[in-house]
Amino acid sequence: MLRVFTRGVKTFTPSYLKLQVGQIQSCKKHDASDKLYVSQVDIGQESQLQICSGLVPFLPIEEMYNRRVVVVTNMKTRKLRGEASMGMILAAEKEINDKLKVEPIIPPKSSILGERLYFGAADLFEPPKLKDKAWEYIQPRLTTNSDRQVVFVDDELGELVLRGKDQADSATAETLVNAKIL
């Protein structure tokens, strides 16, 4: 289990993220924002989440439909410009030639809809709703490596790759290497 405690101060690990494979079923531009899409994302077992994502400037709406994505499913529901957002679509971000490029993370090819993804080995820990402090600790340690794999990088734990049941397969960015994950 990847829960770590250091000198009485809680250090959060990637096991606090509940990551699942989702598929965007429908998508529309947010009525009150030029930068947000509002998507219905199927995460398996007849479960859907409404997710607002800031991908409008980076991805045409046609590329959102039926797209497989990695979703953080244990986030608190938040209102973004009046629309409920029940999770977050993971994306890689990197500045290239003074232009910001953002692309949604691609789940492992062998994964199925709703499958849980883990950094390192599977963990039976069922994470609670993700608190802001946990996200603030984990997010800066999420990146893509030189093989475009999504990894959690930590001094104590090393580099942990995001995988599903098939340990030979990993979540990746389409083109971005050494990019931040948001």
Buried (B, 14 or more C-beta within 10 A) or exposed (E): EBEEEEEEEEBBBBBBBBBBBBBBEBBEEBEEBEBBBBBBBBBBEEEBBBBBBBBBEBBEEEBBEEBBBBBBBBBEEEEBEEBEBBBBBBBBBBEEEEEEBBBBBBBBEBBEBBBBBBBBEEBEBEBEEBBEEBBEBBEEBBBBBEEBBBBBBBEEBEBBBBBBBEBEBBBBBEEBBEBBBB
